[in-house]
Amino acid sequence: MQEAVNLSSGMTGATRRHAWLILLGLSVMFCLSVLWRPSDNGIILCPFRALTGYPCPGCGMTRAFSALAHGEPLRAILYNPLSPILFVAAILVWMSAAATLLNLHGMRAALARLRPTNQVSYMFLGLMLTWWVVRLAGGF
């Protein structure tokens, strides 16, 4: 069965649904980041860490996103040094989803040019895994 294409925008219904899911999911994440103030009270939100006792590659990201949403970039870096990069990436993905839904073709095209290549994505993944090893070895 072929997906119907919206002739005015050239987008399929699946593309619009995907954009809605991204927009809503990231909006909830950003709102929670603004509303929640992290504390170091020992509550573990990471399922990997709760099961193994070891931090995952993204451990500290929830607290870091909250710190960034509260304008505390240095605190965010202490939680997870890669958090500012992922926070900016999440904002760009949110903007792209909004541009898709609002039929802002020029903005969508500009944001698409900012999308990282596979090589950059693999380099970031390698950096994240390297940070994880350093964190595990150093006991951070």
C-alpha positions as CSV (number, residue, x, y, z in Angstrom):
1,M,0.0,0.0,0.0
2,Q,1.5,3.3,-1.0
3,E,1.4,6.3,1.4
4,A,-0.6,9.3,0.2
5,V,1.5,12.4,-0.6
6,N,0.3,15.8,0.4
7,L,0.6,17.7,-2.8
8,S,1.0,21.1,-1.2
9,S,4.0,20.0,0.8
10,G,5.3,16.9,-1.1
11,M,5.4,15.0,2.3
12,T,3.8,11.7,3.1
13,G,1.6,11.1,6.0
14,A,4.3,9.0,7.6
15,T,6.8,12.0,7.4
16,R,4.3,14.2,9.2
17,R,3.6,11.6,11.9
18,H,7.3,11.2,12.4
19,A,7.8,14.9,12.7
20,W,4.9,15.1,15.2
21,L,6.4,12.4,17.3
22,I,9.8,14.0,17.3
23,L,8.4,17.5,18.1
24,L,6.2,16.2,20.9
25,G,8.9,13.9,22.4
26,L,11.6,16.6,22.4
27,S,9.2,19.2,23.6
28,V,8.4,17.0,26.6
29,M,12.1,16.5,27.2
30,F,12.9,20.2,27.0
31,C,10.0,21.1,29.4
32,L,11.1,18.4,31.9
33,S,14.6,19.8,31.7
34,V,13.4,23.2,32.6
35,L,11.0,22.1,35.3
36,W,13.3,19.5,37.0
37,R,16.3,20.5,39.1
38,P,18.8,17.7,39.5
39,S,20.2,16.9,42.8
40,D,22.9,14.5,43.8
41,N,20.7,12.7,46.3
42,G,21.7,9.2,45.1
43,I,18.6,8.5,43.0
44,I,19.7,6.5,39.9
45,L,17.6,7.1,36.8
46,C,19.9,5.2,34.5
47,P,18.7,1.6,34.0
48,F,22.1,0.4,33.0
49,R,23.7,1.8,36.1
50,A,20.9,0.6,38.4
51,L,21.5,-3.0,37.0
52,T,25.3,-3.1,36.8
53,G,26.5,-0.4,39.2
54,Y,28.6,1.1,36.3
55,P,27.7,4.3,34.4
56,C,26.6,3.9,30.8
57,P,28.1,6.1,28.0
58,G,25.3,8.6,28.5
59,C,25.2,8.6,32.3
60,G,24.6,12.1,33.6
61,M,22.9,13.3,30.4
62,T,19.5,13.8,32.1
63,R,21.1,16.0,34.8
64,A,23.3,17.7,32.2
65,F,20.3,18.6,30.0
66,S,18.5,20.0,33.1
67,A,21.6,22.1,33.9
68,L,21.8,23.4,30.3
69,A,18.1,24.3,30.4
70,H,18.8,26.3,33.6
71,G,21.8,28.1,31.9
72,E,24.5,26.2,33.8
73,P,26.8,24.9,31.0
74,L,29.8,24.2,33.3
75,R,27.7,22.1,35.6
76,A,26.3,20.2,32.6
77,I,29.9,19.4,31.4
78,L,30.7,18.0,34.9
79,Y,27.7,15.7,34.6
80,N,28.6,14.6,31.0
81,P,31.1,16.5,28.8
82,L,29.3,15.6,25.6
83,S,26.0,17.0,26.8
84,P,26.2,20.4,25.2
85,I,26.8,18.8,21.7
86,L,23.8,16.5,22.1
87,F,21.6,19.3,23.6
88,V,22.3,21.5,20.5
89,A,21.7,18.5,18.2
90,A,18.3,17.9,20.0
91,I,17.4,21.6,19.4
92,L,18.3,21.3,15.7
93,V,16.2,18.1,15.4
94,W,13.3,19.9,17.1
95,M,13.6,22.8,14.8
96,S,13.7,20.5,11.8
97,A,10.5,18.7,12.9
98,A,8.8,22.1,13.5
99,A,9.9,23.3,10.0
100,T,8.5,20.1,8.5
101,L,5.1,20.5,10.1
102,L,5.0,24.2,9.2
103,N,6.1,23.6,5.6
104,L,9.1,25.9,6.0
105,H,11.0,24.4,3.1
106,G,13.9,26.8,3.2
107,M,14.5,26.2,6.9
108,R,14.2,22.5,6.5
109,A,16.8,22.6,3.7
110,A,19.2,24.8,5.8
111,L,18.9,22.4,8.8
112,A,19.4,19.4,6.5
113,R,22.8,20.9,5.5
114,L,23.8,20.9,9.2
115,R,23.1,17.2,9.5
116,P,26.3,15.3,10.3
117,T,27.8,12.9,7.8
118,N,28.1,9.2,8.7
119,Q,31.8,9.8,9.3
120,V,31.1,12.6,11.8
121,S,28.5,10.5,13.5
122,Y,30.9,7.5,13.8
123,M,33.6,9.9,15.2
124,F,31.1,11.2,17.8
125,L,30.2,7.6,18.7
126,G,33.9,6.8,19.1
127,L,34.4,9.9,21.3
128,M,31.4,8.8,23.4
129,L,32.8,5.3,23.9
130,T,36.2,6.7,24.6
131,W,34.8,8.9,27.3
132,W,32.9,5.9,28.7
133,V,36.2,3.9,29.0
134,V,38.0,6.9,30.6
135,R,35.1,7.3,33.0
136,L,35.1,3.7,34.0
137,A,38.9,3.5,34.3
138,G,39.1,6.8,36.3
139,G,36.1,6.1,38.5
140,F,34.3,9.4,37.5
